Amino acid sequence: MKKKLLVAAIFCSFWLAGCSNDIEEKTAMDSQTAQSSANLELLDQPFEEISRQEWETIHLTQEDFDLFLSEIAAEEAKGAKKVAGIKKDSDEIIITLDNSDGESLDNLMAAPFIDTEVRTAYLHSAYYEGQQPKIIVKDLSGVVLSEASEALELVGP
């Protein structure tokens, strides 16, 4: 009987040692994944064409997320949204839209879409640690168009 208990104890200790090794390997793999980006090529397509399944495979390092923000400002300078600048603090992102042409209504309509784009990328970046950032969208004159600490609900048909 003692031999059976001894054999069972030895077997259990080998099994537990193997399990803890798997946990250490998984933790090391997760930290390595957090330090490298994944599937950035999916961000080359229009934002609205990226599926939820594809978003689940996207991960941005902090550097790549910062680059994503600067690319939005550069791209949108040519488009209808006209992002004048983006400033990121520790838990706050301030997006300034260009209303130098006097058309603030266009910016008011664009604010929720820009918030959604930036927030979605943030949630799939190394910056995200369980809490969403406050995203403030304003125009050049300082008028706040939207301010949210959670995802905006877009009303549609």
Beta strands, then each sheet from edge to edge (+ up, - down):
strand 1: 83-88
strand 2: 92-97
strand 3: 134-139
strand 4: 144-148
sheet 1: 1+ 2- 3- 4+
end
